[in-house]
Amino acid sequence: MVIVSAARGKLISAGADLTQPEGLPDRPGIKHMIYALGLYMGYAVQSLSALEDSLVAGDWPKMRSYAVLLCNSLITDTNTTLAAAGNQQ
């Protein structure tokens, strides 16, 4: 039971791994790298919104900066998930 509890705690923290303190480019208040309000979507949630918005605008520097933040979040989340899976063995 202790092993399951430790794994559960790590998996819960994996959600926080998908955020970045500096937020999305041009939207520092939006911390989540996967789900965010789109610039042109009103209150609708858009997956990878900063990536799509940058691509549509042709703003390659902004797209690259978002891609770096996204990759860092995904690597951290993957490592957290693998660590939680390691506790199950």
Sine and cosine of phi, psi and omega as CSV:
sin_phi,cos_phi,sin_psi,cos_psi,sin_omega,cos_omega
0.00,0.00,-0.57,0.82,0.02,-1.00
-0.91,0.42,-0.63,0.78,0.00,-1.00
-0.90,0.44,-0.70,0.71,0.02,-1.00
-0.89,0.46,-0.66,0.75,0.01,-1.00
-0.89,0.45,-0.67,0.74,0.03,-1.00
-0.91,0.42,-0.67,0.74,0.02,-1.00
-0.90,0.43,-0.67,0.75,0.02,-1.00
-0.87,0.50,-0.69,0.72,0.01,-1.00
-0.88,0.48,-0.65,0.76,0.03,-1.00
-0.92,0.38,-0.65,0.76,0.00,-1.00
-0.92,0.39,-0.58,0.82,0.07,-1.00
-0.90,0.44,-0.65,0.76,0.01,-1.00
-0.95,0.33,-0.31,0.95,0.02,-1.00
-0.88,0.47,-0.52,0.85,0.05,-1.00
-0.88,0.47,-0.63,0.78,0.03,-1.00
-0.94,0.34,-0.39,0.92,0.03,-1.00
-0.91,0.42,-0.35,0.94,-0.02,-1.00
-1.00,0.04,0.25,0.97,0.07,-1.00
-0.91,-0.42,0.36,-0.93,0.07,-1.00
-0.75,-0.66,0.71,-0.71,-0.05,-1.00
-0.86,0.51,-0.55,0.84,-0.03,-1.00
-0.99,0.17,-0.15,0.99,0.04,-1.00
0.96,0.26,-0.09,-1.00,0.01,-1.00
-0.96,0.26,0.46,-0.89,0.09,-1.00
-0.83,0.56,0.75,-0.66,-0.04,-1.00
0.93,0.38,0.03,1.00,0.04,-1.00
-0.63,-0.78,0.94,0.35,-0.09,-1.00
-0.89,0.45,-0.32,0.95,0.02,-1.00
-0.98,0.21,-0.26,0.97,0.01,-1.00
-0.99,-0.13,0.94,-0.34,-0.12,-0.99
-1.00,-0.08,-0.44,0.90,-0.09,-1.00
-0.98,0.22,0.76,-0.65,-0.09,-1.00
-1.00,0.10,-0.32,0.95,-0.04,-1.00
-0.99,-0.15,-0.80,0.60,-0.07,-1.00
-0.94,-0.34,0.81,-0.59,0.03,-1.00
-0.40,-0.92,0.28,-0.96,0.11,-0.99
-0.94,0.33,0.73,-0.68,0.04,-1.00
-0.97,0.26,0.47,-0.88,0.00,-1.00
-0.87,0.49,-0.56,0.83,-0.10,-1.00
-0.91,-0.42,0.32,0.95,-0.11,-0.99
-0.96,-0.29,0.04,1.00,-0.11,-0.99
0.93,0.38,-0.81,-0.58,0.02,-1.00
-0.99,-0.12,0.13,0.99,0.00,-1.00
-0.96,0.27,0.64,-0.77,0.03,-1.00
-0.99,0.14,0.66,-0.75,-0.01,-1.00
-0.81,-0.59,0.75,-0.66,0.06,-1.00
-0.97,0.25,0.69,-0.72,0.00,-1.00
0.79,0.61,0.70,0.72,-0.12,-0.99
-0.87,0.49,-0.67,0.75,-0.02,-1.00
-0.90,0.43,-0.59,0.80,0.03,-1.00
-0.91,0.41,-0.76,0.65,-0.01,-1.00
-0.90,0.43,-0.71,0.71,0.00,-1.00
-0.87,0.50,-0.65,0.76,0.00,-1.00
-0.93,0.38,-0.64,0.77,0.02,-1.00
-0.91,0.42,-0.71,0.70,-0.01,-1.00
-0.88,0.47,-0.63,0.77,-0.01,-1.00
-0.98,0.19,-0.20,0.98,-0.06,-1.00
0.94,0.34,0.42,0.91,-0.02,-1.00
-1.00,-0.05,0.99,0.10,-0.10,-0.99
-0.91,0.40,-0.64,0.77,0.04,-1.00
-0.87,0.49,-0.66,0.75,0.02,-1.00
-0.92,0.39,-0.64,0.77,0.03,-1.00
-0.88,0.47,-0.67,0.75,0.01,-1.00
-0.91,0.42,-0.66,0.75,-0.01,-1.00
-0.92,0.40,-0.61,0.79,0.06,-1.00
-0.92,0.38,-0.65,0.76,-0.01,-1.00
-0.87,0.50,-0.62,0.78,0.04,-1.00
-0.90,0.43,-0.73,0.69,0.03,-1.00
-0.87,0.49,-0.69,0.72,0.00,-1.00
-0.88,0.47,-0.72,0.69,0.01,-1.00
-0.88,0.48,-0.67,0.74,0.03,-1.00
-0.87,0.49,-0.68,0.73,0.01,-1.00
-0.90,0.43,-0.69,0.73,-0.02,-1.00
-0.92,0.39,-0.61,0.79,0.04,-1.00
-0.90,0.43,-0.71,0.70,0.01,-1.00
-0.88,0.47,-0.69,0.72,0.01,-1.00
-0.90,0.44,-0.66,0.75,0.03,-1.00
-0.88,0.47,-0.71,0.71,0.01,-1.00
-0.89,0.45,-0.64,0.77,0.04,-1.00
-0.90,0.44,-0.70,0.72,-0.01,-1.00
-0.91,0.41,-0.67,0.75,0.04,-1.00
-0.90,0.43,-0.62,0.78,0.04,-1.00
-0.90,0.44,-0.65,0.76,0.03,-1.00
-0.91,0.41,-0.64,0.77,0.03,-1.00
-0.92,0.40,-0.56,0.83,0.02,-1.00
-0.90,0.44,-0.46,0.89,0.03,-1.00
-0.96,0.29,-0.26,0.97,-0.02,-1.00
-0.99,0.13,-0.26,0.97,-0.09,-1.00
-1.00,0.07,0.00,0.00,0.00,0.00
